[in-house]
Amino acid sequence: MDNYEEGERRSPTDPRDPAFEIPDEIVYDLKKPFSRVAGGGEIITRLSFRPPTIGEMKKVAQRTTKDGEAAAAVLMMTLLSNDKLTEPDVERINFIDFQLCAERLQPFLELPAPTKKKS
């Protein structure tokens, strides 16, 4: 257990806090825009992602087992993209932008360790 009574207030950024709301999307402004592979030269300057479902994370886990973490990360970004990115599109993203997107997605992917109850 995490040493909190049910319904007790926690940090507003703690997903366990009853007041915490899962964001509908996470938006990231690219440092290095890129052109879509099949988008008639459309330049992408901002990416938007939504929270994953269990089914999507299952697909990502299967891709990790089959093809490794890098391939799974590309798949995850395509599955969660509100911009309907394809795998070739994601492969055009600057690696630093890719890492920053992954960092922004982290709250969707893993709960932080529970905070200790204040005495």
Secondary structure by P-SEA (a helix, b strand, c coil): ccccccccccccccccccccccccbbbbbbcbbbbbcccccccccbbbbccccaaaaaaaaaaaacccaaaaaaaaaaaaccccccaaaaaaccaaaaaaaaaaacccccccccccccc
